[in-house]
């Protein structure tokens, strides 16, 4: 519940600020494994209705990321836009290059902001401009 509360506070900040905060929080975390990210996401959606469903993607992805960090791990956190019209933004988490707990096929969204752990103990934030 603490991670959900923190996620709800973070989600009201500008995207650049969220990215900067997450980039600092991920320091020292090891890359998260798929099963752990799925478990974190299930825990988040079990305690918060706001994190469930299509409209809950931002608080869900942030809370999942924060819970993984509390466990010493870091998933890839992404925000992107749908490749085809109409425009739709989405936030999600990944592990091992796969979207976790999402009904969308690979490549459905173009990532615009990514905060990922690249190797154990090091991490990288990237911003895509396409």
DSSP file (Angstrom, degrees, kcal/mol; ACC not computed):
  #  RESIDUE AA STRUCTURE BP1 BP2  ACC     N-H-->O    O-->H-N    N-H-->O    O-->H-N    TCO  KAPPA ALPHA  PHI   PSI    X-CA   Y-CA   Z-CA
    1    1 A X     >        0   0    0      0, 0.0     4,-2.4     0, 0.0     5,-0.2   0.000 360.0 360.0 360.0 -31.2    0.0    0.0    0.0
    2    2 A X  H  >  +     0   0    0      1,-0.2     4,-2.4     2,-0.2     5,-0.2   0.908 360.0  49.4 -64.4 -41.2    3.0    2.3    0.6
    3    3 A X  H  > S+     0   0    0      2,-0.2     4,-2.3     1,-0.2    -1,-0.2   0.870 110.2  50.8 -66.7 -36.1    4.2    1.8   -2.9
    4    4 A X  H  > S+     0   0    0      2,-0.2     4,-2.4     1,-0.2    -2,-0.2   0.920 110.5  49.1 -66.0 -43.8    0.7    2.6   -4.3
    5    5 A X  H  X S+     0   0    0     -4,-2.4     4,-1.6     1,-0.2    -2,-0.2   0.916 112.7  47.5 -62.3 -43.0    0.5    5.8   -2.2
    6    6 A X  H  X S+     0   0    0     -4,-2.4     4,-2.5     1,-0.2    -1,-0.2   0.897 110.9  52.0 -64.5 -39.6    3.9    6.8   -3.5
    7    7 A X  H  X S+     0   0    0     -4,-2.3     4,-2.4     1,-0.2    -2,-0.2   0.896 106.7  53.1 -63.4 -40.6    2.9    6.0   -7.0
    8    8 A X  H  < S+     0   0    0     -4,-2.4     4,-0.3     1,-0.2    -1,-0.2   0.846 111.4  46.7 -64.8 -33.4   -0.2    8.2   -6.7
    9    9 A X  H >< S+     0   0    0     -4,-1.6     3,-1.0    -5,-0.2    -2,-0.2   0.917 113.2  48.7 -72.1 -43.6    1.9   11.1   -5.6
   10   10 A X  H >< S+     0   0    0     -4,-2.5     3,-2.3     1,-0.2    -2,-0.2   0.869  98.9  67.2 -62.8 -38.2    4.5   10.6   -8.4
   11   11 A X  T 3< S+     0   0    0     -4,-2.4    -1,-0.2     1,-0.3    -2,-0.1   0.653  93.2  60.0 -64.6 -14.6    1.9   10.4  -11.1
   12   12 A X  T <  S+     0   0    0     -3,-1.0    -1,-0.3    -4,-0.3    -2,-0.2   0.485  89.3  91.8 -90.2  -2.9    0.9   14.0  -10.7
   13   13 A X  S <  S-     0   0    0     -3,-2.3     5,-0.0    -4,-0.2    -3,-0.0  -0.492  92.1 -88.5 -86.2 159.8    4.5   15.2  -11.5
   14   14 A X    >>  -     0   0    0     -2,-0.1     4,-2.2     1,-0.1     3,-0.8  -0.351  41.3-111.4 -62.8 149.3    5.7   16.1  -15.0
   15   15 A X  H 3> S+     0   0    0      1,-0.3     4,-2.6     2,-0.2     5,-0.2   0.849 117.0  54.9 -52.4 -39.4    7.0   13.2  -17.0
   16   16 A X  H 3> S+     0   0    0      1,-0.2     4,-2.0     2,-0.2    -1,-0.3   0.873 108.8  48.3 -64.4 -35.9   10.6   14.5  -16.9
   17   17 A X  H <> S+     0   0    0     -3,-0.8     4,-2.5     2,-0.2    -2,-0.2   0.903 110.6  50.3 -71.3 -41.8   10.5   14.7  -13.1
   18   18 A X  H  X S+     0   0    0     -4,-2.2     4,-2.7     1,-0.2     5,-0.2   0.938 111.2  50.1 -58.8 -46.6    9.1   11.2  -12.8
   19   19 A X  H  X S+     0   0    0     -4,-2.6     4,-2.3     1,-0.2    -2,-0.2   0.907 111.0  48.5 -58.8 -44.2   11.9   10.0  -15.0
   20   20 A X  H  X S+     0   0    0     -4,-2.0     4,-1.5     2,-0.2    -1,-0.2   0.897 112.1  48.5 -65.6 -41.1   14.5   11.7  -12.9
   21   21 A X  H  X S+     0   0    0     -4,-2.5     4,-2.3     1,-0.2     3,-0.2   0.935 113.1  46.9 -65.3 -46.0   13.2   10.4   -9.6
   22   22 A X  H  X S+     0   0    0     -4,-2.7     4,-2.0     1,-0.2    -2,-0.2   0.884 107.1  57.9 -64.2 -37.4   13.0    6.8  -11.0
   23   23 A X  H  < S+     0   0    0     -4,-2.3     4,-0.3    -5,-0.2    -1,-0.2   0.861 111.0  43.3 -60.9 -34.8   16.5    7.1  -12.4
   24   24 A X  H >< S+     0   0    0     -4,-1.5     3,-1.0    -3,-0.2    -2,-0.2   0.889 111.8  53.0 -76.1 -40.0   17.8    7.9   -8.9
   25   25 A X  H 3< S+     0   0    0     -4,-2.3    -2,-0.2     1,-0.2    -1,-0.2   0.807 101.2  60.4 -66.4 -29.9   15.8    5.2   -7.2
   26   26 A X  T >< S+     0   0    0     -4,-2.0     3,-2.2    -5,-0.2    -1,-0.2   0.630  74.1 121.9 -76.7 -12.5   17.0    2.4   -9.4
   27   27 A X  T <  S+     0   0    0     -3,-1.0    95,-0.1    -4,-0.3     3,-0.1  -0.261  81.5  10.5 -56.2 130.4   20.6    2.9   -8.5
   28   28 A X  T 3  S+     0   0    0     93,-0.4    -1,-0.3     1,-0.3     2,-0.2   0.367  97.1 126.5  84.5  -4.5   22.1   -0.3   -7.0
   29   29 A X    <   -     0   0    0     -3,-2.2    92,-0.9    92,-0.1    -1,-0.3  -0.586  56.3-130.1 -85.7 148.1   19.1   -2.5   -8.0
   30   30 A X  E     -a   73   0A   0     42,-2.2    44,-2.1    -2,-0.2    90,-0.1  -0.640  41.1 -83.4 -90.2 155.6   19.6   -5.7  -10.0
   31   31 A X  E     -a   74   0A   0     -2,-0.2    44,-0.2    42,-0.2     2,-0.1  -0.331  51.8-117.0 -58.6 136.3   17.4   -6.3  -13.1
   32   32 A X        -     0   0    0     42,-2.3    64,-0.4    62,-0.2     2,-0.3  -0.432  21.2-126.9 -76.6 148.2   14.1   -7.8  -12.1
   33   33 A X     >  -     0   0    0     -2,-0.1     4,-2.2    62,-0.1     3,-0.5  -0.684  23.1-113.0 -93.9 151.6   13.0  -11.2  -13.2
   34   34 A X  H  > S+     0   0    0     -2,-0.3     4,-2.5     1,-0.2     5,-0.2   0.874 114.3  50.5 -50.3 -49.1    9.7  -11.8  -15.0
   35   35 A X  H  > S+     0   0    0      1,-0.2     4,-2.2     2,-0.2    -1,-0.2   0.872 110.9  49.2 -62.3 -38.3    8.2  -13.8  -12.2
   36   36 A X  H  > S+     0   0    0     -3,-0.5     4,-2.4     2,-0.2    -1,-0.2   0.882 110.7  49.7 -70.0 -38.1    9.0  -11.2   -9.5
   37   37 A X  H  X S+     0   0    0     -4,-2.2     4,-2.7     2,-0.2    -2,-0.2   0.914 111.5  49.1 -66.5 -42.1    7.6   -8.3  -11.6
   38   38 A X  H  X S+     0   0    0     -4,-2.5     4,-2.4    -5,-0.2    -2,-0.2   0.911 111.3  49.8 -63.1 -42.0    4.4  -10.3  -12.2
   39   39 A X  H  X S+     0   0    0     -4,-2.2     4,-2.1     2,-0.2    -2,-0.2   0.911 111.7  48.5 -62.2 -43.1    4.2  -11.0   -8.4
   40   40 A X  H  X S+     0   0    0     -4,-2.4     4,-2.3     2,-0.2    -2,-0.2   0.917 111.5  49.7 -63.1 -43.7    4.7   -7.3   -7.6
   41   41 A X  H  X S+     0   0    0     -4,-2.7     4,-2.4     1,-0.2    -2,-0.2   0.900 110.2  50.2 -63.6 -40.7    2.1   -6.3  -10.1
   42   42 A X  H  X S+     0   0    0     -4,-2.4     4,-1.4     1,-0.2    -1,-0.2   0.884 110.2  50.7 -64.6 -38.3   -0.4   -8.7   -8.7
   43   43 A X  H  X S+     0   0    0     -4,-2.1     4,-1.1     2,-0.2    -2,-0.2   0.909 110.6  49.5 -64.4 -42.0    0.3   -7.4   -5.2
   44   44 A X  H >X S+     0   0    0     -4,-2.3     4,-0.9     1,-0.2     3,-0.6   0.925 112.5  45.6 -64.3 -45.9   -0.3   -3.8   -6.4
   45   45 A X  H 3< S+     0   0    0     -4,-2.4    -1,-0.2     1,-0.2    -2,-0.2   0.748 106.7  61.3 -72.8 -21.3   -3.6   -4.6   -8.1
   46   46 A X  H 3< S+     0   0    0     -4,-1.4    -1,-0.2    -5,-0.2    -2,-0.2   0.797 112.6  35.7 -72.6 -27.7   -4.8   -6.6   -5.1
   47   47 A X  H << S+     0   0    0     -4,-1.1     2,-0.4    -3,-0.6    -2,-0.2   0.508 117.8  50.7-104.0  -5.0   -4.6   -3.6   -2.8
   48   48 A X    ><  -     0   0    0     -4,-0.9     3,-0.7     1,-0.1     4,-0.2  -0.931  46.4-171.0-142.8 116.9   -5.7   -0.8   -5.2
   49   49 A X  G >  S+     0   0    0     -2,-0.4     3,-1.3     1,-0.2    -1,-0.1   0.809  93.0  65.5 -67.2 -29.4   -8.7   -0.5   -7.5
   50   50 A X  G 3  S+     0   0    0      1,-0.3    10,-0.2     9,-0.0    -1,-0.2   0.744  99.2  52.8 -64.9 -22.2   -7.1    2.6   -9.0
   51   51 A X  G <  S+     0   0    0     -3,-0.7    -1,-0.3    -7,-0.2     2,-0.2   0.492  95.0  89.0 -91.9  -4.1   -4.2    0.4  -10.3
   52   52 A X  S <  S+     0   0    0     -3,-1.3     4,-0.3    -4,-0.2     3,-0.1  -0.568  75.8  17.5 -90.8 156.6   -6.6   -2.0  -12.0
   53   53 A X  S >  S-     0   0    0     -2,-0.2     3,-1.0     1,-0.2     0, 0.0   0.021 101.2 -55.5  79.2 176.8   -7.9   -1.7  -15.6
   54   54 A X  G >  S+     0   0    0      1,-0.3     3,-1.0     2,-0.2    -1,-0.2   0.848 131.1  51.2 -63.4 -39.4   -6.8    0.3  -18.6
   55   55 A X  G 3  S+     0   0    0      1,-0.2     3,-0.3    -3,-0.1    -1,-0.3   0.574 100.2  65.9 -77.9  -9.1   -6.9    3.7  -17.0
   56   56 A X  G <>  +     0   0    0     -3,-1.0     4,-2.3    -4,-0.3    -1,-0.2   0.197  66.1 111.0 -95.7  16.6   -4.8    2.6  -14.1
   57   57 A X  H <> S+     0   0    0     -3,-1.0     4,-2.6     1,-0.2     5,-0.2   0.880  75.1  48.1 -63.4 -40.4   -1.7    2.0  -16.1
   58   58 A X  H  > S+     0   0    0     -3,-0.3     4,-2.4     2,-0.2     5,-0.2   0.971 116.9  39.1 -69.7 -52.7    0.4    4.9  -14.7
   59   59 A X  H  > S+     0   0    0     -9,-0.2     4,-2.7     1,-0.2     5,-0.2   0.896 118.1  51.9 -63.4 -35.3   -0.2    4.2  -11.0
   60   60 A X  H  X S+     0   0    0     -4,-2.3     4,-2.4   -10,-0.2    -2,-0.2   0.936 112.1  44.3 -63.8 -46.8    0.1    0.5  -11.6
   61   61 A X  H  X S+     0   0    0     -4,-2.6     4,-2.0    -5,-0.2    -2,-0.2   0.896 116.7  46.4 -67.7 -39.2    3.4    0.7  -13.5
   62   62 A X  H  X S+     0   0    0     -4,-2.4     4,-2.6    -5,-0.2    -2,-0.2   0.936 114.2  46.5 -67.8 -46.1    4.9    3.1  -10.9
   63   63 A X  H  X S+     0   0    0     -4,-2.7     4,-2.4    -5,-0.2     5,-0.2   0.893 112.7  50.6 -64.2 -39.4    3.7    1.1   -7.9
   64   64 A X  H  X S+     0   0    0     -4,-2.4     4,-2.4    -5,-0.2    -1,-0.2   0.919 111.6  48.4 -62.5 -43.8    5.0   -2.1   -9.4
   65   65 A X  H  X S+     0   0    0     -4,-2.0     4,-2.1     1,-0.2    -2,-0.2   0.915 112.4  48.2 -62.6 -44.4    8.3   -0.5  -10.1
   66   66 A X  H  X S+     0   0    0     -4,-2.6     4,-2.0     2,-0.2    -2,-0.2   0.877 111.2  50.1 -65.8 -38.3    8.6    0.8   -6.6
   67   67 A X  H  X S+     0   0    0     -4,-2.4     4,-1.2     2,-0.2    -1,-0.2   0.917 109.8  50.6 -67.6 -42.1    7.7   -2.5   -5.0
   68   68 A X  H ><>S+     0   0    0     -4,-2.4     5,-2.7     1,-0.2     3,-0.5   0.909 109.3  52.4 -58.9 -40.6   10.3   -4.3   -7.2
   69   69 A X  H ><5S+     0   0    0     -4,-2.1     3,-2.0     1,-0.3    -1,-0.2   0.883 103.2  56.6 -64.2 -37.5   12.8   -1.7   -6.0
   70   70 A X  H 3<5S+     0   0    0     -4,-2.0    -1,-0.3     1,-0.3    -2,-0.2   0.792 106.2  52.1 -62.2 -26.4   11.9   -2.4   -2.4
   71   71 A X  T <<5S-     0   0    0     -4,-1.2    -1,-0.3    -3,-0.5    -2,-0.2   0.351 126.5-103.7 -89.1   3.9   12.8   -6.0   -3.1
   72   72 A X  T < 5S+     0   0    0     -3,-2.0   -42,-2.2     1,-0.3     2,-0.3   0.601  87.8 106.7  86.5  11.4   16.2   -4.9   -4.5
   73   73 A X  E   < -a   30   0A   0     -5,-2.7     2,-0.4   -44,-0.2    -1,-0.3  -0.763  53.7-150.7-120.8 165.4   15.2   -5.3   -8.2
   74   74 A X  E     -a   31   0A   0    -44,-2.1   -42,-2.3    -2,-0.3    43,-0.3  -0.946   6.7-163.0-139.6 118.9   14.4   -3.0  -11.0
   75   75 A X        -     0   0    0     -2,-0.4     2,-0.6   -44,-0.2    20,-0.2  -0.399  40.8 -91.7 -82.6 171.6   12.0   -3.7  -14.0
   76   76 A X  E     -B   94   0B   0     18,-2.5    18,-2.5    40,-0.2     2,-0.5  -0.787  42.6-156.4 -82.2 125.2   12.1   -1.7  -17.1
   77   77 A X  E     +BC  93 115B   0     38,-2.5    38,-2.5    -2,-0.6     2,-0.3  -0.902  17.5 179.2-104.6 129.8    9.5    1.1  -16.7
   78   78 A X  E     -BC  92 114B   0     14,-2.9    14,-2.4    -2,-0.5     2,-0.4  -0.957  24.1-167.7-134.4 149.6    8.2    2.6  -19.9
   79   79 A X  E     +BC  91 113B   0     34,-2.1    33,-3.4    -2,-0.3    34,-2.3  -0.997  32.0 144.9-128.4 135.1    5.7    5.2  -21.1
   80   80 A X  E     -BC  90 111B   0     10,-2.9    10,-2.3    -2,-0.4     2,-0.3  -0.857  39.5-107.8-154.0-172.2    4.8    5.2  -24.8
   81   81 A X  E     -BC  89 110B   0     29,-1.9    29,-3.4    -2,-0.3     8,-0.2  -0.938  39.9 -94.6-130.1 150.9    2.1    5.8  -27.4
   82   82 A X  E     - C   0 109B   0      6,-2.6    27,-0.2    -2,-0.3     6,-0.2  -0.380  28.7-136.4 -63.5 139.6    0.1    3.5  -29.6
   83   83 A X  S    S+     0   0    0     25,-2.2     2,-0.3    24,-0.1    -1,-0.1   0.820  84.7  48.7 -67.8 -32.7    1.7    3.0  -33.0
   84   84 A X  S    S-     0   0    0     24,-0.3     4,-0.1     2,-0.1    -2,-0.1  -0.787  98.1 -57.2-114.0 154.4   -1.6    3.3  -34.9
   85   85 A X  S    S+     0   0    0     -2,-0.3     2,-0.1     2,-0.1    -1,-0.1  -0.306 100.0  58.8 -64.3 152.0   -4.4    5.8  -34.7
   86   86 A X  S    S-     0   0    0     -4,-0.1    -2,-0.1    -3,-0.0    -4,-0.1   0.605  91.6-115.9 -79.1 160.5   -6.2    6.8  -32.7
   87   87 A X        +     0   0    0     -2,-0.1     2,-0.3    -4,-0.1    -2,-0.1  -0.299  41.5 168.1 -60.7 139.1   -3.5    8.2  -30.3
   88   88 A X        -     0   0    0     -6,-0.2    -6,-2.6    -4,-0.1     2,-0.3  -0.926  21.8-147.3-153.2 129.9   -3.4    6.4  -26.9
   89   89 A X  E     +B   81   0B   0     -2,-0.3     2,-0.3    -8,-0.2    -8,-0.2  -0.663  20.1 179.6 -95.3 154.6   -0.7    6.7  -24.2
   90   90 A X  E     -B   80   0B   0    -10,-2.3   -10,-2.9    -2,-0.3     2,-0.4  -0.993  19.3-152.2-153.9 148.5    0.2    3.9  -21.9
   91   91 A X  E     +B   79   0B   0     -2,-0.3     2,-0.3   -12,-0.2   -12,-0.2  -0.975  29.3 155.2-121.9 139.6    2.7    3.1  -19.1
   92   92 A X  E     -B   78   0B   0    -14,-2.4   -14,-2.9    -2,-0.4     2,-0.3  -0.947  34.1-121.2-154.0 170.7    3.9   -0.4  -18.4
   93   93 A X  E     -B   77   0B   0      7,-0.4     7,-2.4    -2,-0.3     2,-0.3  -0.895  23.5-165.5-119.2 153.0    6.7   -2.5  -16.9
   94   94 A X  E     -BD  76  99B   0    -18,-2.5   -18,-2.5    -2,-0.3     2,-0.3  -0.934  10.4-169.7-133.5 156.9    8.9   -5.1  -18.6
   95   95 A X  E >  S+ D   0  98B   0      3,-1.9     3,-1.9    -2,-0.3   -62,-0.1  -0.976  80.5   0.8-143.3 137.6   11.2   -7.9  -17.6
   96   96 A X  T 3  S-     0   0    0    -64,-0.4     3,-0.1    -2,-0.3   -63,-0.1   0.844 131.9 -58.6  53.0  35.6   13.5   -9.7  -20.0
   97   97 A X  T 3  S+     0   0    0      1,-0.2     2,-0.4     0, 0.0    -1,-0.3   0.557 113.5 113.6  76.2   8.5   12.2   -7.5  -22.8
   98   98 A X  E <  S-D   95   0B   0     -3,-1.9    -3,-1.9     8,-0.1    -1,-0.2  -0.918  70.9-116.2-116.9 139.8    8.6   -8.6  -22.4
   99   99 A X  E     -D   94   0B   0     -2,-0.4     2,-0.5    -5,-0.2     3,-0.3  -0.498  34.8-135.4 -65.4 137.7    5.6   -6.5  -21.2
  100  100 A X  S    S-     0   0    0     -7,-2.4    -7,-0.4     1,-0.2     3,-0.1  -0.866  73.1  -9.5-105.1 127.0    4.3   -7.9  -17.9
  101  101 A X  S    S+     0   0    0     -2,-0.5     2,-0.4     1,-0.2    -1,-0.2   0.741  98.3 129.8  67.2  25.2    0.6   -8.4  -17.3
  102  102 A X        -     0   0    0     -3,-0.3    -1,-0.2     2,-0.1    -3,-0.1  -0.891  55.4-147.1-115.1 142.9   -0.5   -6.5  -20.4
  103  103 A X        +     0   0    0     -2,-0.4     2,-0.2    -3,-0.1    -1,-0.1   0.439  69.2 102.2 -84.6   1.9   -2.9   -7.8  -23.0
  104  104 A X  S    S-     0   0    0      1,-0.1    -2,-0.1     3,-0.0    -5,-0.1  -0.588  73.6-116.1 -90.9 146.7   -1.1   -6.0  -25.9
  105  105 A X    >   -     0   0    0     -2,-0.2     3,-1.8     1,-0.1     4,-0.2  -0.360  46.3 -79.9 -74.0 159.7    1.2   -7.7  -28.4
  106  106 A X  T 3  S+     0   0    0      1,-0.3    -1,-0.1     2,-0.1    -8,-0.1  -0.315 118.6  22.6 -56.4 138.1    4.9   -6.9  -28.6
  107  107 A X  T 3  S+     0   0    0      2,-0.2    -1,-0.3    -3,-0.1   -24,-0.1   0.479  82.6 121.5  82.8   2.9    5.5   -3.6  -30.5
  108  108 A X  S <  S+     0   0    0     -3,-1.8   -25,-2.2   -26,-0.1     2,-0.3   0.840  74.6  42.4 -66.8 -33.1    2.0   -2.3  -30.0
  109  109 A X  E    S-C   82   0B   0     -4,-0.2     2,-0.6   -27,-0.2   -27,-0.2  -0.877  77.7-133.7-115.0 147.8    3.4    0.8  -28.3
  110  110 A X  E     -C   81   0B   0    -29,-3.4   -29,-1.9    -2,-0.3     2,-0.2  -0.891  31.9-126.2 -93.8 118.0    6.3    3.0  -29.2
  111  111 A X  E     +C   80   0B   0     -2,-0.6   -31,-0.3   -31,-0.2     3,-0.1  -0.461  33.9 171.7 -67.1 134.1    8.3    3.7  -26.0
  112  112 A X  E    S+     0   0B   0    -33,-3.4    16,-1.6     1,-0.4     2,-0.4   0.691  71.2  27.0-109.5 -35.0    8.9    7.4  -25.4
  113  113 A X  E     +CE  79 127B   0    -34,-2.3   -34,-2.1    14,-0.2     2,-0.4  -0.999  68.4 179.4-131.5 132.1   10.4    7.2  -21.9
  114  114 A X  E     -CE  78 126B   0     12,-2.5    12,-2.6    -2,-0.4     2,-0.5  -0.997  13.4-177.8-134.9 130.9   12.4    4.2  -20.6
  115  115 A X  E     +CE  77 125B   0    -38,-2.5   -38,-2.5    -2,-0.4     2,-0.3  -0.937  28.7 161.6-125.1 106.9   14.0    3.8  -17.2
  116  116 A X  E     - E   0 124B   0      8,-2.6     8,-3.1    -2,-0.5     2,-0.6  -0.881  43.8-124.5-129.0 156.1   15.7    0.4  -17.1
  117  117 A X  E     - E   0 123B   0    -43,-0.3     6,-0.3    -2,-0.3     3,-0.1  -0.880  25.4-174.7 -92.3 125.8   18.4   -1.5  -15.3
  118  118 A X  E     -     0   0B   0      4,-0.6     2,-0.3    -2,-0.6     5,-0.2   0.880  64.3  -5.1 -93.6 -41.1   20.9   -2.7  -17.8
  119  119 A X  E >  S- E   0 122B   0      3,-1.1     3,-2.1   -89,-0.0    -1,-0.3  -0.943  96.6 -66.3-144.3 165.4   23.2   -4.9  -15.7
  120  120 A X  T 3  S+     0   0    0     -2,-0.3   -90,-0.2     1,-0.3     3,-0.1  -0.318 121.8   6.7 -56.5 125.8   23.5   -5.7  -12.1
  121  121 A X  T 3  S+     0   0    0    -92,-0.9   -93,-0.4     1,-0.2     2,-0.3   0.282 120.0  77.3  86.0 -11.4   24.4   -2.6  -10.1
  122  122 A X  E <   -E  119   0B   0     -3,-2.1    -3,-1.1   -93,-0.1    -4,-0.6  -0.935  55.5-177.6-129.2 155.7   24.1   -0.2  -13.1
  123  123 A X  E     -E  117   0B   0     -2,-0.3     2,-0.3    -6,-0.3    -6,-0.3  -0.947  10.4-150.7-148.2 166.5   21.2    1.3  -14.8
  124  124 A X  E     -E  116   0B   0     -8,-3.1    -8,-2.6    -2,-0.3     2,-0.4  -0.999   3.8-155.4-144.2 141.4   20.2    3.5  -17.7
  125  125 A X  E     -E  115   0B   0     -2,-0.3     2,-0.4   -10,-0.2   -10,-0.2  -0.959  19.5-176.1-112.7 136.7   17.5    6.0  -18.6
  126  126 A X  E     -E  114   0B   0    -12,-2.6   -12,-2.5    -2,-0.4     2,-0.5  -0.973  15.3-157.3-131.9 148.5   16.7    6.6  -22.2
  127  127 A X  E     -E  113   0B   0     -2,-0.4     2,-0.4   -14,-0.2   -14,-0.2  -0.994  14.6-146.8-124.5 125.3   14.4    8.9  -24.0
  128  128 A X        -     0   0    0    -16,-1.6     2,-0.5    -2,-0.5    -2,-0.0  -0.764  11.2-171.4 -93.9 134.5   13.2    8.1  -27.5
  129  129 A X              0   0    0     -2,-0.4   -17,-0.1     1,-0.1    -2,-0.0  -0.914 360.0 360.0-124.4 102.7   12.6   10.9  -29.9
  130  130 A X              0   0    0     -2,-0.5    -1,-0.1   -20,-0.1   -18,-0.0   0.374 360.0 360.0-117.3 360.0   11.0    9.6  -33.1
